[in-house]
Amino acid sequence: MADPLLRIEALHSGYGDAAVLHGIDLAIEEGSAVALLGRNGAGKSTLLKTILNAGPRVTGGRITLDGRDMGPLAPDARARAGLMLVPEDRRIFPHITVAENIALGAHAARPGVKPMTMDEIWALFPALVPFAARAGYALSGGQQQMVAVARGVIARPRLLLLDEPVEGLAPVIVDQMAGEIRRLHRDHGLTVLVTEQNLSFARAVTDQVHLIDSGQLVYSGSWHEFDADPTLKARYLAV
């Protein structure tokens, strides 16, 4: 059997002396769409940031991409290996245009891989076309999130990590974002790992679900299996 695209083994990480993740084991198959769910503070964002080496300190375990150990690699090298994180806070540059913000992501393309053209990006995100020349500071929250996702996919990553992509967005924008993520997964074969509080959005864009609680994975399965056990939602997701 072929190795998964991403394998995480016995991963421990945190910030300073504060441990957040405790022995995470996770495998992401190429072409899959996976949701990581949990309460605020459960460790979802820390796991995504650890995968990209973007802040947390690893104290044990291993992360491999296509069998390649990511341990020695800095965040920019991990991006050029095919990992791309769209962070919760979007990080849109305020004084350059939408088109310029998106184009910056092309610098993370893997060796030998041609980034998407802007025409391809506009076809994937048609709602951004009227705002191509607008400065980042003049965008709504939903528009900023679309720009962040577009910037994340322009380099054709192997794995797109989406951290709370629809938090605080209006329902119509949530539906629009779900359609865009589904198209990227279905038509472009993009592997996706999504952390999300919005269960309906997560269900709409993924096929598998993992639950994290207090820095440990406590459940892995399909949405059908998740729905068959109503205690899971009450135990690990209820506020």
C-alpha positions in Angstrom: 0.0 0.0 0.0 1.3 3.5 -0.9 2.2 5.8 1.9 -0.3 8.6 2.7 0.4 12.1 1.4 0.9 13.4 4.9 1.7 11.3 7.9 1.9 12.6 11.5 3.3 10.2 14.1 3.3 10.7 17.9 3.4 14.5 17.5 3.9 16.7 20.5 4.1 20.4 20.2 3.2 23.7 22.0 4.4 27.2 22.8 7.3 27.7 25.1 6.8 25.4 28.1 3.1 25.0 27.4 2.3 21.7 25.7 -0.7 21.7 23.4 -0.6 18.6 21.3 -0.1 15.2 22.9 0.9 12.3 20.7 -1.1 13.1 17.5 -1.2 10.3 14.9 -2.9 11.3 11.6 -2.7 10.1 8.0 -4.0 12.2 5.1 -4.4 10.4 1.8 -3.8 12.1 -1.5 -7.0 13.5 -3.0 -8.9 13.4 0.3 -10.9 16.1 1.9 -10.7 16.0 5.7 -12.2 18.0 8.5 -10.6 18.5 11.9 -13.2 19.5 14.5 -13.0 20.5 18.1 -13.9 23.2 20.6 -11.9 26.4 20.8 -8.6 25.7 22.4 -8.6 22.0 21.5 -5.5 22.3 19.4 -6.8 22.6 15.9 -4.9 25.7 14.8 -1.8 24.5 16.6 -1.8 21.3 14.6 -2.0 23.2 11.3 0.7 25.6 12.3 2.9 22.7 13.5 2.5 21.0 10.1 3.9 24.1 8.4 6.4 24.8 11.2 4.8 28.2 11.7 5.2 29.0 15.4 4.7 26.0 17.7 7.7 24.1 19.0 7.8 20.4 18.3 9.0 18.4 21.3 8.4 14.9 19.8 7.2 12.9 16.9 7.5 13.2 13.1 5.8 14.8 10.1 6.4 13.4 6.6 5.1 14.5 3.2 5.3 11.8 0.6 7.7 10.0 2.9 10.0 13.0 3.2 10.8 14.1 6.8 9.6 17.7 7.2 11.5 18.1 10.5 14.5 20.0 9.2 12.5 22.3 6.9 11.6 26.0 7.6 8.1 27.2 6.7 9.1 28.5 3.3 10.7 25.2 2.4 7.7 23.3 3.6 5.5 25.5 1.4 7.8 24.8 -1.6 7.5 21.1 -0.8 3.7 21.4 -1.3 2.2 22.4 2.0 0.1 25.6 2.1 -1.6 27.2 5.1 -4.5 29.7 4.8 -4.4 31.1 8.3 -7.4 32.1 10.4 -6.4 35.8 10.4 -6.1 35.8 6.5 -3.0 38.1 6.5 -4.0 40.1 3.5 -1.5 42.9 2.6 -3.6 46.0 2.9 -1.9 48.4 0.5 -1.5 46.2 -2.5 -4.2 45.0 -4.8 -6.2 41.8 -4.8 -4.4 40.6 -7.9 -1.0 41.4 -6.3 -1.9 39.7 -3.0 -2.9 36.5 -4.9 0.2 36.6 -7.2 2.5 36.5 -4.1 1.4 32.9 -3.5 3.0 31.9 -6.8 6.4 32.2 -5.3 5.7 29.0 -3.2 5.4 26.8 -6.3 7.3 23.5 -6.1 10.3 23.1 -8.4 9.1 22.1 -11.9 5.5 23.1 -11.1 4.0 26.0 -13.0 1.7 28.2 -10.9 -1.8 28.9 -12.0 -2.3 31.9 -14.3 -4.4 34.7 -13.1 -7.0 33.7 -15.7 -7.3 30.3 -14.0 -7.6 32.0 -10.6 -10.4 34.3 -11.9 -12.2 31.3 -13.3 -12.0 29.6 -9.9 -13.0 32.7 -8.0 -15.2 34.7 -10.3 -16.6 36.8 -7.4 -13.1 38.4 -7.1 -12.9 39.6 -10.7 -14.6 43.0 -10.0 -12.2 43.6 -7.1 -8.9 42.7 -8.9 -7.5 46.2 -8.7 -8.9 47.0 -5.2 -6.5 47.4 -2.3 -6.6 44.8 0.4 -7.7 47.2 3.1 -10.9 48.0 1.1 -12.2 44.4 1.1 -14.9 42.9 3.3 -14.1 39.9 5.5 -15.6 37.5 3.0 -13.6 39.0 0.1 -10.4 38.9 2.2 -11.0 35.2 2.9 -11.5 34.4 -0.8 -8.3 36.3 -1.6 -6.5 34.3 1.1 -7.7 31.0 -0.4 -6.9 32.1 -4.0 -3.4 33.0 -2.8 -3.1 29.6 -1.2 -4.0 27.6 -4.3 -2.2 29.6 -7.0 1.0 27.6 -6.5 -0.8 24.3 -6.9 0.0 22.9 -3.5 -0.1 19.2 -2.6 -2.1 19.9 0.6 -4.1 22.9 1.4 -4.6 23.6 5.1 -7.6 25.8 5.9 -7.8 27.2 9.4 -11.4 28.3 10.3 -12.1 29.6 6.7 -15.6 30.8 7.3 -15.5 32.1 10.8 -17.6 35.3 11.1 -18.8 35.2 7.5 -22.3 35.8 6.3 -24.3 32.6 5.3 -24.3 33.5 1.6 -20.5 33.9 1.6 -20.2 30.6 3.5 -22.1 28.8 0.8 -20.0 30.5 -1.9 -16.8 29.4 -0.2 -18.1 25.9 0.1 -18.7 25.7 -3.6 -15.2 27.0 -4.3 -13.5 24.5 -2.0 -15.6 21.6 -3.5 -14.5 22.6 -7.0 -10.9 22.7 -6.1 -11.1 19.3 -4.5 -13.3 17.7 -7.2 -11.9 19.3 -10.4 -8.3 19.9 -9.4 -7.7 16.9 -7.2 -6.6 19.2 -4.3 -6.1 17.5 -1.0 -7.7 19.6 1.8 -7.5 19.6 5.6 -10.0 22.0 7.1 -10.4 23.1 10.7 -13.8 24.6 11.3 -16.5 25.3 13.9 -19.2 25.5 11.3 -20.4 21.9 11.0 -22.6 22.4 8.0 -19.7 23.9 6.1 -17.2 21.2 7.1 -19.7 18.6 6.1 -20.2 20.2 2.7 -16.5 20.3 1.8 -15.1 17.1 3.3 -15.6 13.4 3.3 -13.8 12.4 6.5 -13.8 13.8 10.0 -11.4 13.8 12.9 -12.2 15.1 16.4 -9.5 16.7 18.6 -10.0 17.3 22.3 -7.3 18.7 24.7 -4.6 18.1 22.2 -5.4 14.5 21.4 -7.3 12.9 18.5 -10.3 11.2 20.0 -12.2 10.1 16.9 -11.6 9.4 13.2 -14.1 8.2 10.6 -16.6 9.1 7.9 -19.4 11.6 8.4 -21.9 8.7 8.2 -20.1 7.1 11.1 -20.0 10.4 13.0 -23.7 10.9 12.6 -24.4 7.3 13.8 -23.0 8.3 17.2 -24.8 11.4 18.5 -22.7 11.3 21.7 -19.7 12.5 19.8 -21.1 15.9 19.1 -22.3 16.4 22.6 -19.1 15.2 24.2 -16.5 17.0 22.0 -18.2 19.9 20.2 -20.9 21.2 22.5 -20.0 24.5 24.2 
